[in-house]
Amino acid sequence: MKSDKRVLLGMSGGTDSSVAAMRLQEAGYEVTGVTFRFYEAGDETGYLKMHGLWPPKLGMKHITYDARELFRSRIIRYFVEEYLRGRTPVPCTVCNNELKWALLAKIADEKRGFIDFYRTLCA
């Protein structure tokens, strides 16, 4: 779909983000999905295939962004430090605020003229 209304959508690979993509398309938006690669156990990347299933079926572009180093240095380090201090870490809140939103904005800025705004779903 070609449209002058474009959106970058954070996609978890689940139903919610896929339905959000469909709803945005129905509203006339050209949607590009982005999936963040935050962490893997060993060389396990099967989850990336799952994330990439819906965008082609919906006729939309999809970006996989490797954020593993940022995730390790900010979120995992934060989690360990808070835990060792005897506090309860809230890694999802920190990740949403410090990584997901910031990375979506960065990608949107890099795609200037292509993506007018961005959305994400908390996953």
C-alpha positions in Angstrom: 0.0 0.0 0.0 1.4 3.4 -0.9 0.2 6.2 1.2 1.3 9.6 2.3 0.4 8.5 5.9 3.2 6.3 7.1 3.9 4.7 10.5 6.6 2.7 12.1 5.1 0.0 14.3 6.9 -1.9 17.1 6.0 -5.5 16.5 6.4 -8.2 19.1 5.4 -11.0 16.7 2.2 -11.6 18.6 -1.5 -11.1 17.8 -1.8 -7.6 19.3 0.9 -5.9 17.2 -0.3 -7.8 14.0 -3.9 -6.6 14.6 -2.6 -3.1 15.2 -0.8 -3.3 11.8 -4.0 -4.4 10.1 -6.0 -1.7 11.8 -3.5 1.0 10.8 -3.6 -0.3 7.2 -7.4 -0.2 7.2 -7.2 3.4 8.4 -5.0 4.2 5.3 -1.5 4.0 6.7 1.5 2.5 5.1 2.9 0.4 7.9 6.5 -0.7 8.4 7.0 -3.1 11.3 10.1 -3.2 13.4 11.2 -6.1 15.7 14.0 -5.6 18.1 16.6 -8.3 18.6 17.3 -8.0 22.4 18.5 -11.3 23.7 19.0 -14.9 22.7 20.1 -18.0 24.5 23.0 -19.3 22.5 22.5 -19.1 18.8 18.7 -19.5 19.1 17.1 -17.2 16.5 13.9 -19.1 15.8 11.8 -16.4 17.4 12.9 -14.0 14.6 11.1 -16.2 12.1 8.0 -15.9 14.1 8.3 -12.1 14.1 8.7 -12.1 10.4 5.6 -14.2 9.6 2.9 -11.5 9.5 4.4 -8.5 7.7 4.6 -10.3 4.3 1.1 -11.6 4.7 0.0 -8.1 5.4 1.9 -6.7 2.5 4.1 -4.5 4.7 7.8 -3.9 5.1 9.6 -5.2 8.2 12.9 -4.3 9.9 14.8 -6.4 12.4 17.0 -4.2 14.5 19.9 -5.7 16.5 19.8 -4.1 19.9 21.6 -6.9 21.8 24.5 -4.8 23.0 22.3 -2.0 24.2 20.0 -4.5 26.0 23.0 -6.1 27.8 24.6 -2.8 28.8 21.5 -1.1 29.9 18.7 -3.5 30.9 20.6 -6.6 32.1 23.1 -4.5 33.9 20.3 -2.5 35.5 18.5 -5.6 36.5 21.6 -7.2 38.2 22.6 -4.0 39.9 19.1 -3.4 41.4 18.8 -7.1 42.4 22.2 -7.0 44.2 21.1 -3.8 46.0 18.1 -5.7 47.4 15.6 -3.8 45.3 13.0 -5.1 42.9 14.0 -4.3 39.3 11.4 -3.3 36.7 13.2 -4.1 33.5 10.2 -3.9 31.2 9.5 -0.3 32.2 13.1 0.7 31.8 13.4 -1.1 28.5 10.2 0.5 27.1 11.4 4.0 28.2 15.1 3.8 27.5 15.3 1.4 24.6 12.1 0.7 22.7 10.8 4.3 22.4 14.3 5.7 21.9 15.1 3.1 19.2 11.8 3.6 17.4 12.4 7.4 17.3 16.0 6.8 16.1 14.8 4.5 13.3 12.0 7.0 12.4 14.6 9.8 12.2 16.9 7.7 10.0 13.9 7.0 7.7 13.0 10.8 7.6 10.6 11.4 4.8 9.5 7.8 4.9 8.0 7.4 8.3 5.9 10.2 9.8 5.3 8.8 13.3 5.8 5.7 15.3 3.8 3.5 17.6 4.6 0.5 19.8 2.7 -2.0 22.0 4.0 -3.0 25.3 5.0 -6.6 25.0 
